[in-house]
Amino acid sequence: MQISTDCWRASNEGDEQDKAAWLKVKRAEDQTASEAWSEQYRMPPLEGTERAVPWGVRCRH
């Protein structure tokens, strides 16, 4: 059985919202863990843009 594109989109729309919510929570958890790690090991503060600094902290972790 083949599902039409419209039916497929309608059935997966909620999945995309759930995935976005899950991803937001996961990134917040990762950020918290990375910041704690940085403090524990006395890492020097990073400099950069508002978006770059949190990303750098996560990458460094």
PDB file of N, H, CA, C and O in Angstrom:
ATOM      1  N   MET A   1       0.841  -1.178   0.000  1.00  0.00           N
ATOM      2  CA  MET A   1       0.000   0.000   0.000  1.00  0.00           C
ATOM      3  C   MET A   1       0.884   1.239   0.000  1.00  0.00           C
ATOM      4  O   MET A   1       1.836   1.329   0.776  1.00  0.00           O
ATOM      5  N   GLN A   2       0.577   2.168  -0.847  1.00  0.00           N
ATOM      6  H   GLN A   2      -0.196   2.094  -1.477  1.00  0.00           H
ATOM      7  CA  GLN A   2       1.332   3.406  -0.942  1.00  0.00           C
ATOM      8  C   GLN A   2       0.531   4.527  -0.273  1.00  0.00           C
ATOM      9  O   GLN A   2      -0.659   4.704  -0.532  1.00  0.00           O
ATOM     10  N   ILE A   3       1.217   5.277   0.592  1.00  0.00           N
ATOM     11  H   ILE A   3       2.184   5.133   0.802  1.00  0.00           H
ATOM     12  CA  ILE A   3       0.580   6.395   1.284  1.00  0.00           C
ATOM     13  C   ILE A   3       0.830   7.659   0.480  1.00  0.00           C
ATOM     14  O   ILE A   3       1.927   7.880  -0.032  1.00  0.00           O
ATOM     15  N   SER A   4      -0.198   8.482   0.378  1.00  0.00           N
ATOM     16  H   SER A   4      -1.089   8.303   0.794  1.00  0.00           H
ATOM     17  CA  SER A   4      -0.021   9.735  -0.357  1.00  0.00           C
ATOM     18  C   SER A   4       0.893  10.668   0.421  1.00  0.00           C
ATOM     19  O   SER A   4       1.046  10.533   1.635  1.00  0.00           O
ATOM     20  N   THR A   5       1.488  11.594  -0.270  1.00  0.00           N
ATOM     21  H   THR A   5       1.364  11.704  -1.256  1.00  0.00           H
ATOM     22  CA  THR A   5       2.405  12.551   0.334  1.00  0.00           C
ATOM     23  C   THR A   5       1.717  13.357   1.424  1.00  0.00           C
ATOM     24  O   THR A   5       2.298  13.586   2.485  1.00  0.00           O
ATOM     25  N   ASP A   6       0.500  13.787   1.178  1.00  0.00           N
ATOM     26  H   ASP A   6       0.028  13.601   0.316  1.00  0.00           H
ATOM     27  CA  ASP A   6      -0.232  14.572   2.168  1.00  0.00           C
ATOM     28  C   ASP A   6      -0.485  13.764   3.438  1.00  0.00           C
ATOM     29  O   ASP A   6      -0.337  14.283   4.544  1.00  0.00           O
ATOM     30  N   CYS A   7      -0.860  12.512   3.287  1.00  0.00           N
ATOM     31  H   CYS A   7      -0.981  12.090   2.388  1.00  0.00           H
ATOM     32  CA  CYS A   7      -1.097  11.651   4.462  1.00  0.00           C
ATOM     33  C   CYS A   7       0.202  11.438   5.229  1.00  0.00           C
ATOM     34  O   CYS A   7       0.223  11.486   6.459  1.00  0.00           O
ATOM     35  N   TRP A   8       1.278  11.205   4.495  1.00  0.00           N
ATOM     36  H   TRP A   8       1.261  11.167   3.496  1.00  0.00           H
ATOM     37  CA  TRP A   8       2.569  10.987   5.136  1.00  0.00           C
ATOM     38  C   TRP A   8       2.996  12.226   5.924  1.00  0.00           C
ATOM     39  O   TRP A   8       3.440  12.111   7.066  1.00  0.00           O
ATOM     40  N   ARG A   9       2.864  13.408   5.319  1.00  0.00           N
ATOM     41  H   ARG A   9       2.503  13.501   4.391  1.00  0.00           H
ATOM     42  CA  ARG A   9       3.226  14.650   6.002  1.00  0.00           C
ATOM     43  C   ARG A   9       2.378  14.841   7.261  1.00  0.00           C
ATOM     44  O   ARG A   9       2.899  15.203   8.316  1.00  0.00           O
ATOM     45  N   ALA A  10       1.095  14.601   7.149  1.00  0.00           N
ATOM     46  H   ALA A  10       0.671  14.307   6.292  1.00  0.00           H
ATOM     47  CA  ALA A  10       0.196  14.775   8.295  1.00  0.00           C
ATOM     48  C   ALA A  10       0.558  13.813   9.420  1.00  0.00           C
ATOM     49  O   ALA A  10       0.516  14.187  10.593  1.00  0.00           O
ATOM     50  N   SER A  11       0.909  12.593   9.077  1.00  0.00           N
ATOM     51  H   SER A  11       0.944  12.289   8.124  1.00  0.00           H
ATOM     52  CA  SER A  11       1.236  11.615  10.117  1.00  0.00           C
ATOM     53  C   SER A  11       2.603  11.874  10.738  1.00  0.00           C
ATOM     54  O   SER A  11       2.836  11.479  11.881  1.00  0.00           O
ATOM     55  N   ASN A  12       3.504  12.522  10.024  1.00  0.00           N
ATOM     56  H   ASN A  12       3.314  12.843   9.096  1.00  0.00           H
ATOM     57  CA  ASN A  12       4.852  12.766  10.543  1.00  0.00           C
ATOM     58  C   ASN A  12       5.053  14.163  11.109  1.00  0.00           C
ATOM     59  O   ASN A  12       6.116  14.445  11.661  1.00  0.00           O
ATOM     60  N   GLU A  13       4.077  15.036  10.993  1.00  0.00           N
ATOM     61  H   GLU A  13       3.213  14.806  10.544  1.00  0.00           H
ATOM     62  CA  GLU A  13       4.209  16.389  11.506  1.00  0.00           C
ATOM     63  C   GLU A  13       4.457  16.383  13.007  1.00  0.00           C
ATOM     64  O   GLU A  13       5.323  17.111  13.492  1.00  0.00           O
ATOM     65  N   GLY A  14       3.724  15.586  13.736  1.00  0.00           N
ATOM     66  H   GLY A  14       3.020  14.994  13.343  1.00  0.00           H
ATOM     67  CA  GLY A  14       3.910  15.485  15.180  1.00  0.00           C
ATOM     68  C   GLY A  14       5.278  14.937  15.523  1.00  0.00           C
ATOM     69  O   GLY A  14       5.876  15.342  16.520  1.00  0.00           O
ATOM     70  N   ASP A  15       5.783  14.018  14.710  1.00  0.00           N
ATOM     71  H   ASP A  15       5.297  13.689  13.900  1.00  0.00           H
ATOM     72  CA  ASP A  15       7.109  13.450  14.948  1.00  0.00           C
ATOM     73  C   ASP A  15       8.184  14.522  14.881  1.00  0.00           C
ATOM     74  O   ASP A  15       9.106  14.536  15.697  1.00  0.00           O
ATOM     75  N   GLU A  16       8.067  15.412  13.916  1.00  0.00           N
ATOM     76  H   GLU A  16       7.319  15.400  13.254  1.00  0.00           H
ATOM     77  CA  GLU A  16       9.055  16.487  13.770  1.00  0.00           C
ATOM     78  C   GLU A  16       9.025  17.415  14.981  1.00  0.00           C
ATOM     79  O   GLU A  16      10.075  17.852  15.451  1.00  0.00           O
ATOM     80  N   GLN A  17       7.838  17.717  15.486  1.00  0.00           N
ATOM     81  H   GLN A  17       6.985  17.361  15.104  1.00  0.00           H
ATOM     82  CA  GLN A  17       7.722  18.572  16.663  1.00  0.00           C
ATOM     83  C   GLN A  17       8.287  17.872  17.884  1.00  0.00           C
ATOM     84  O   GLN A  17       8.975  18.490  18.697  1.00  0.00           O
ATOM     85  N   ASP A  18       7.996  16.572  18.018  1.00  0.00           N
ATOM     86  H   ASP A  18       7.438  16.070  17.357  1.00  0.00           H
ATOM     87  CA  ASP A  18       8.543  15.798  19.133  1.00  0.00           C
ATOM     88  C   ASP A  18      10.060  15.744  19.065  1.00  0.00           C
ATOM     89  O   ASP A  18      10.744  15.875  20.080  1.00  0.00           O
ATOM     90  N   LYS A  19      10.580  15.551  17.859  1.00  0.00           N
ATOM     91  H   LYS A  19      10.025  15.445  17.034  1.00  0.00           H
ATOM     92  CA  LYS A  19      12.023  15.484  17.663  1.00  0.00           C
ATOM     93  C   LYS A  19      12.674  16.815  18.019  1.00  0.00           C
ATOM     94  O   LYS A  19      13.729  16.838  18.653  1.00  0.00           O
ATOM     95  N   ALA A  20      12.056  17.926  17.617  1.00  0.00           N
ATOM     96  H   ALA A  20      11.199  17.907  17.102  1.00  0.00           H
ATOM     97  CA  ALA A  20      12.603  19.249  17.923  1.00  0.00           C
ATOM     98  C   ALA A  20      12.604  19.495  19.424  1.00  0.00           C
ATOM     99  O   ALA A  20      13.566  20.045  19.961  1.00  0.00           O
ATOM    100  N   ALA A  21      11.541  19.096  20.104  1.00  0.00           N
ATOM    101  H   ALA A  21      10.760  18.649  19.669  1.00  0.00           H
ATOM    102  CA  ALA A  21      11.467  19.271  21.560  1.00  0.00           C
ATOM    103  C   ALA A  21      12.520  18.411  22.251  1.00  0.00           C
ATOM    104  O   ALA A  21      13.193  18.866  23.176  1.00  0.00           O
ATOM    105  N   TRP A  22      12.660  17.159  21.794  1.00  0.00           N
ATOM    106  H   TRP A  22      12.113  16.790  21.042  1.00  0.00           H
ATOM    107  CA  TRP A  22      13.657  16.268  22.375  1.00  0.00           C
ATOM    108  C   TRP A  22      15.064  16.823  22.168  1.00  0.00           C
ATOM    109  O   TRP A  22      15.893  16.788  23.077  1.00  0.00           O
ATOM    110  N   LEU A  23      15.324  17.332  20.975  1.00  0.00           N
ATOM    111  H   LEU A  23      14.651  17.361  20.236  1.00  0.00           H
ATOM    112  CA  LEU A  23      16.633  17.873  20.651  1.00  0.00           C
ATOM    113  C   LEU A  23      16.953  19.095  21.508  1.00  0.00           C
ATOM    114  O   LEU A  23      18.091  19.268  21.943  1.00  0.00           O
ATOM    115  N   LYS A  24      15.968  19.929  21.747  1.00  0.00           N
ATOM    116  H   LYS A  24      15.043  19.788  21.393  1.00  0.00           H
ATOM    117  CA  LYS A  24      16.167  21.116  22.584  1.00  0.00           C
ATOM    118  C   LYS A  24      16.539  20.712  24.013  1.00  0.00           C
ATOM    119  O   LYS A  24      17.438  21.303  24.612  1.00  0.00           O
ATOM    120  N   VAL A  25      15.855  19.718  24.552  1.00  0.00           N
ATOM    121  H   VAL A  25      15.125  19.238  24.066  1.00  0.00           H
ATOM    122  CA  VAL A  25      16.153  19.225  25.906  1.00  0.00           C
ATOM    123  C   VAL A  25      17.539  18.590  25.938  1.00  0.00           C
ATOM    124  O   VAL A  25      18.313  18.835  26.863  1.00  0.00           O
ATOM    125  N   LYS A  26      17.852  17.783  24.940  1.00  0.00           N
ATOM    126  H   LYS A  26      17.223  17.584  24.189  1.00  0.00           H
ATOM    127  CA  LYS A  26      19.149  17.109  24.875  1.00  0.00           C
ATOM    128  C   LYS A  26      20.293  18.117  24.801  1.00  0.00           C
ATOM    129  O   LYS A  26      21.305  17.947  25.481  1.00  0.00           O
ATOM    130  N   ARG A  27      20.151  19.156  23.993  1.00  0.00           N
ATOM    131  H   ARG A  27      19.329  19.294  23.441  1.00  0.00           H
ATOM    132  CA  ARG A  27      21.196  20.173  23.882  1.00  0.00           C
ATOM    133  C   ARG A  27      21.366  20.940  25.190  1.00  0.00           C
ATOM    134  O   ARG A  27      22.486  21.292  25.560  1.00  0.00           O
ATOM    135  N   ALA A  28      20.271  21.198  25.886  1.00  0.00           N
ATOM    136  H   ALA A  28      19.361  20.912  25.585  1.00  0.00           H
ATOM    137  CA  ALA A  28      20.357  21.886  27.182  1.00  0.00           C
ATOM    138  C   ALA A  28      21.089  21.014  28.196  1.00  0.00           C
ATOM    139  O   ALA A  28      21.906  21.515  28.969  1.00  0.00           O
ATOM    140  N   GLU A  29      20.802  19.710  28.201  1.00  0.00           N
ATOM    141  H   GLU A  29      20.138  19.303  27.573  1.00  0.00           H
ATOM    142  CA  GLU A  29      21.507  18.789  29.100  1.00  0.00           C
ATOM    143  C   GLU A  29      22.994  18.740  28.766  1.00  0.00           C
ATOM    144  O   GLU A  29      23.835  18.784  29.663  1.00  0.00           O
ATOM    145  N   ASP A  30      23.314  18.650  27.496  1.00  0.00           N
ATOM    146  H   ASP A  30      22.631  18.614  26.767  1.00  0.00           H
ATOM    147  CA  ASP A  30      24.714  18.626  27.058  1.00  0.00           C
ATOM    148  C   ASP A  30      25.432  19.906  27.457  1.00  0.00           C
ATOM    149  O   ASP A  30      26.582  19.872  27.895  1.00  0.00           O
ATOM    150  N   GLN A  31      24.747  21.040  27.302  1.00  0.00           N
ATOM    151  H   GLN A  31      23.813  21.068  26.946  1.00  0.00           H
ATOM    152  CA  GLN A  31      25.357  22.324  27.650  1.00  0.00           C
ATOM    153  C   GLN A  31      25.654  22.394  29.146  1.00  0.00           C
ATOM    154  O   GLN A  31      26.727  22.846  29.548  1.00  0.00           O
ATOM    155  N   THR A  32      24.707  21.947  29.968  1.00  0.00           N
ATOM    156  H   THR A  32      23.836  21.580  29.642  1.00  0.00           H
ATOM    157  CA  THR A  32      24.898  21.949  31.417  1.00  0.00           C
ATOM    158  C   THR A  32      26.075  21.059  31.808  1.00  0.00           C
ATOM    159  O   THR A  32      26.906  21.450  32.628  1.00  0.00           O
ATOM    160  N   ALA A  33      26.147  19.876  31.228  1.00  0.00           N
ATOM    161  H   ALA A  33      25.472  19.558  30.562  1.00  0.00           H
ATOM    162  CA  ALA A  33      27.244  18.955  31.524  1.00  0.00           C
ATOM    163  C   ALA A  33      28.585  19.541  31.080  1.00  0.00           C
ATOM    164  O   ALA A  33      29.589  19.404  31.779  1.00  0.00           O
ATOM    165  N   SER A  34      28.598  20.184  29.931  1.00  0.00           N
ATOM    166  H   SER A  34      27.783  20.295  29.363  1.00  0.00           H
ATOM    167  CA  SER A  34      29.834  20.779  29.412  1.00  0.00           C
ATOM    168  C   SER A  34      30.313  21.927  30.289  1.00  0.00           C
ATOM    169  O   SER A  34      31.509  22.059  30.549  1.00  0.00           O
ATOM    170  N   GLU A  35      29.384  22.753  30.742  1.00  0.00           N
ATOM    171  H   GLU A  35      28.412  22.646  30.531  1.00  0.00           H
ATOM    172  CA  GLU A  35      29.752  23.867  31.609  1.00  0.00           C
ATOM    173  C   GLU A  35      30.279  23.370  32.958  1.00  0.00           C
ATOM    174  O   GLU A  35      31.233  23.932  33.496  1.00  0.00           O
ATOM    175  N   ALA A  36      29.664  22.320  33.503  1.00  0.00           N
ATOM    176  H   ALA A  36      28.889  21.863  33.066  1.00  0.00           H
ATOM    177  CA  ALA A  36      30.138  21.740  34.763  1.00  0.00           C
ATOM    178  C   ALA A  36      31.542  21.165  34.583  1.00  0.00           C
ATOM    179  O   ALA A  36      32.403  21.329  35.448  1.00  0.00           O
ATOM    180  N   TRP A  37      31.767  20.495  33.463  1.00  0.00           N
ATOM    181  H   TRP A  37      31.068  20.362  32.761  1.00  0.00           H
ATOM    182  CA  TRP A  37      33.081  19.933  33.171  1.00  0.00           C
ATOM    183  C   TRP A  37      34.122  21.036  33.073  1.00  0.00           C
ATOM    184  O   TRP A  37      35.227  20.902  33.599  1.00  0.00           O
ATOM    185  N   SER A  38      33.768  22.134  32.393  1.00  0.00           N
ATOM    186  H   SER A  38      32.871  22.243  31.966  1.00  0.00           H
ATOM    187  CA  SER A  38      34.692  23.259  32.237  1.00  0.00           C
ATOM    188  C   SER A  38      35.083  23.855  33.589  1.00  0.00           C
ATOM    189  O   SER A  38      36.240  24.214  33.808  1.00  0.00           O
ATOM    190  N   GLU A  39      34.110  23.955  34.488  1.00  0.00           N
ATOM    191  H   GLU A  39      33.170  23.663  34.310  1.00  0.00           H
ATOM    192  CA  GLU A  39      34.402  24.475  35.825  1.00  0.00           C
ATOM    193  C   GLU A  39      35.258  23.488  36.616  1.00  0.00           C
ATOM    194  O   GLU A  39      36.207  23.884  37.294  1.00  0.00           O
ATOM    195  N   GLN A  40      34.921  22.216  36.527  1.00  0.00           N
ATOM    196  H   GLN A  40      34.150  21.894  35.976  1.00  0.00           H
ATOM    197  CA  GLN A  40      35.655  21.192  37.273  1.00  0.00           C
ATOM    198  C   GLN A  40      37.134  21.180  36.902  1.00  0.00           C
ATOM    199  O   GLN A  40      37.993  21.049  37.773  1.00  0.00           O
ATOM    200  N   TYR A  41      37.426  21.313  35.637  1.00  0.00           N
ATOM    201  H   TYR A  41      36.728  21.419  34.929  1.00  0.00           H
ATOM    202  CA  TYR A  41      38.807  21.249  35.172  1.00  0.00           C
ATOM    203  C   TYR A  41      39.424  22.630  34.943  1.00  0.00           C
ATOM    204  O   TYR A  41      40.485  22.765  34.333  1.00  0.00           O
ATOM    205  N   ARG A  42      38.732  23.641  35.447  1.00  0.00           N
ATOM    206  H   ARG A  42      37.871  23.531  35.942  1.00  0.00           H
ATOM    207  CA  ARG A  42      39.233  25.025  35.417  1.00  0.00           C
ATOM    208  C   ARG A  42      39.684  25.455  34.022  1.00  0.00           C
ATOM    209  O   ARG A  42      40.775  25.994  33.835  1.00  0.00           O
ATOM    210  N   MET A  43      38.822  25.203  33.068  1.00  0.00           N
ATOM    211  H   MET A  43      37.936  24.765  33.220  1.00  0.00           H
ATOM    212  CA  MET A  43      39.115  25.597  31.691  1.00  0.00           C
ATOM    213  C   MET A  43      38.972  27.114  31.569  1.00  0.00           C
ATOM    214  O   MET A  43      38.084  27.697  32.191  1.00  0.00           O
ATOM    215  N   PRO A  44      39.818  27.753  30.789  1.00  0.00           N
ATOM    216  CA  PRO A  44      39.699  29.205  30.621  1.00  0.00           C
ATOM    217  C   PRO A  44      38.405  29.552  29.873  1.00  0.00           C
ATOM    218  O   PRO A  44      37.935  28.769  29.048  1.00  0.00           O
ATOM    219  N   PRO A  45      37.843  30.703  30.158  1.00  0.00           N
ATOM    220  CA  PRO A  45      36.609  31.088  29.454  1.00  0.00           C
ATOM    221  C   PRO A  45      36.875  31.298  27.968  1.00  0.00           C
ATOM    222  O   PRO A  45      37.960  31.717  27.566  1.00  0.00           O
ATOM    223  N   LEU A  46      35.878  31.002  27.181  1.00  0.00           N
ATOM    224  H   LEU A  46      34.996  30.662  27.508  1.00  0.00           H
ATOM    225  CA  LEU A  46      35.984  31.193  25.739  1.00  0.00           C
ATOM    226  C   LEU A  46      35.426  32.553  25.357  1.00  0.00           C
ATOM    227  O   LEU A  46      34.552  33.091  26.037  1.00  0.00           O
ATOM    228  N   GLU A  47      35.931  33.097  24.279  1.00  0.00           N
ATOM    229  H   GLU A  47      36.641  32.661  23.726  1.00  0.00           H
ATOM    230  CA  GLU A  47      35.446  34.367  23.760  1.00  0.00           C
ATOM    231  C   GLU A  47      34.851  34.127  22.383  1.00  0.00           C
ATOM    232  O   GLU A  47      35.307  33.265  21.631  1.00  0.00           O
ATOM    233  N   GLY A  48      33.839  34.897  22.071  1.00  0.00           N
ATOM    234  H   GLY A  48      33.468  35.597  22.681  1.00  0.00           H
ATOM    235  CA  GLY A  48      33.229  34.786  20.757  1.00  0.00           C
ATOM    236  C   GLY A  48      31.817  35.301  20.773  1.00  0.00           C
ATOM    237  O   GLY A  48      31.402  36.003  21.695  1.00  0.00           O
ATOM    238  N   THR A  49      31.079  34.943  19.739  1.00  0.00           N
ATOM    239  H   THR A  49      31.416  34.372  18.990  1.00  0.00           H
ATOM    240  CA  THR A  49      29.700  35.399  19.610  1.00  0.00           C
ATOM    241  C   THR A  49      28.795  34.635  20.569  1.00  0.00           C
ATOM    242  O   THR A  49      29.192  33.651  21.192  1.00  0.00           O
ATOM    243  N   GLU A  50      27.576  35.124  20.661  1.00  0.00           N
ATOM    244  H   GLU A  50      27.254  35.924  20.155  1.00  0.00           H
ATOM    245  CA  GLU A  50      26.588  34.517  21.547  1.00  0.00           C
ATOM    246  C   GLU A  50      26.324  33.049  21.204  1.00  0.00           C
ATOM    247  O   GLU A  50      26.070  32.238  22.095  1.00  0.00           O
ATOM    248  N   ARG A  51      26.384  32.715  19.946  1.00  0.00           N
ATOM    249  H   ARG A  51      26.591  33.374  19.222  1.00  0.00           H
ATOM    250  CA  ARG A  51      26.167  31.326  19.516  1.00  0.00           C
ATOM    251  C   ARG A  51      27.452  30.498  19.574  1.00  0.00           C
ATOM    252  O   ARG A  51      27.404  29.298  19.844  1.00  0.00           O
ATOM    253  N   ALA A  52      28.589  31.129  19.324  1.00  0.00           N
ATOM    254  H   ALA A  52      28.627  32.104  19.104  1.00  0.00           H
ATOM    255  CA  ALA A  52      29.841  30.391  19.219  1.00  0.00           C
ATOM    256  C   ALA A  52      30.353  29.894  20.569  1.00  0.00           C
ATOM    257  O   ALA A  52      30.902  28.795  20.655  1.00  0.00           O
ATOM    258  N   VAL A  53      30.180  30.683  21.608  1.00  0.00           N
ATOM    259  H   VAL A  53      29.734  31.575  21.538  1.00  0.00           H
ATOM    260  CA  VAL A  53      30.730  30.295  22.912  1.00  0.00           C
ATOM    261  C   VAL A  53      30.083  29.007  23.440  1.00  0.00           C
ATOM    262  O   VAL A  53      30.813  28.088  23.811  1.00  0.00           O
ATOM    263  N   PRO A  54      28.747  28.896  23.491  1.00  0.00           N
ATOM    264  CA  PRO A  54      28.164  27.623  23.961  1.00  0.00           C
ATOM    265  C   PRO A  54      28.574  26.428  23.099  1.00  0.00           C
ATOM    266  O   PRO A  54      28.819  25.338  23.615  1.00  0.00           O
ATOM    267  N   TRP A  55      28.647  26.640  21.792  1.00  0.00           N
ATOM    268  H   TRP A  55      28.449  27.526  21.372  1.00  0.00           H
ATOM    269  CA  TRP A  55      29.065  25.564  20.892  1.00  0.00           C
ATOM    270  C   TRP A  55      30.512  25.161  21.201  1.00  0.00           C
ATOM    271  O   TRP A  55      30.830  23.972  21.238  1.00  0.00           O
ATOM    272  N   GLY A  56      31.381  26.142  21.420  1.00  0.00           N
ATOM    273  H   GLY A  56      31.123  27.108  21.390  1.00  0.00           H
ATOM    274  CA  GLY A  56      32.779  25.854  21.746  1.00  0.00           C
ATOM    275  C   GLY A  56      32.922  25.106  23.051  1.00  0.00           C
ATOM    276  O   GLY A  56      33.758  24.210  23.165  1.00  0.00           O
ATOM    277  N   VAL A  57      32.118  25.461  24.037  1.00  0.00           N
ATOM    278  H   VAL A  57      31.439  26.189  23.944  1.00  0.00           H
ATOM    279  CA  VAL A  57      32.151  24.763  25.337  1.00  0.00           C
ATOM    280  C   VAL A  57      31.767  23.302  25.144  1.00  0.00           C
ATOM    281  O   VAL A  57      32.409  22.411  25.700  1.00  0.00           O
ATOM    282  N   ARG A  58      30.710  23.050  24.351  1.00  0.00           N
ATOM    283  H   ARG A  58      30.188  23.774  23.900  1.00  0.00           H
ATOM    284  CA  ARG A  58      30.295  21.660  24.102  1.00  0.00           C
ATOM    285  C   ARG A  58      31.359  20.892  23.332  1.00  0.00           C
ATOM    286  O   ARG A  58      31.612  19.726  23.634  1.00  0.00           O
ATOM    287  N   CYS A  59      31.985  21.520  22.349  1.00  0.00           N
ATOM    288  H   CYS A  59      31.779  22.468  22.104  1.00  0.00           H
ATOM    289  CA  CYS A  59      33.019  20.846  21.555  1.00  0.00           C
ATOM    290  C   CYS A  59      34.248  20.532  22.416  1.00  0.00           C
ATOM    291  O   CYS A  59      34.840  19.459  22.304  1.00  0.00           O
ATOM    292  N   ARG A  60      34.612  21.465  23.255  1.00  0.00           N
ATOM    293  H   ARG A  60      34.131  22.337  23.346  1.00  0.00           H
ATOM    294  CA  ARG A  60      35.785  21.281  24.120  1.00  0.00           C
ATOM    295  C   ARG A  60      35.546  20.131  25.096  1.00  0.00           C
ATOM    296  O   ARG A  60      36.473  19.397  25.438  1.00  0.00           O
ATOM    297  N   HIS A  61      34.317  19.981  25.536  1.00  0.00           N
ATOM    298  H   HIS A  61      33.564  20.577  25.259  1.00  0.00           H
ATOM    299  CA  HIS A  61      33.967  18.911  26.476  1.00  0.00           C
ATOM    300  C   HIS A  61      34.151  17.573  25.812  1.00  0.00           C
ATOM    301  O   HIS A  61      33.910  16.538  26.432  1.00  0.00           O
TER     302      HIS A  61
END
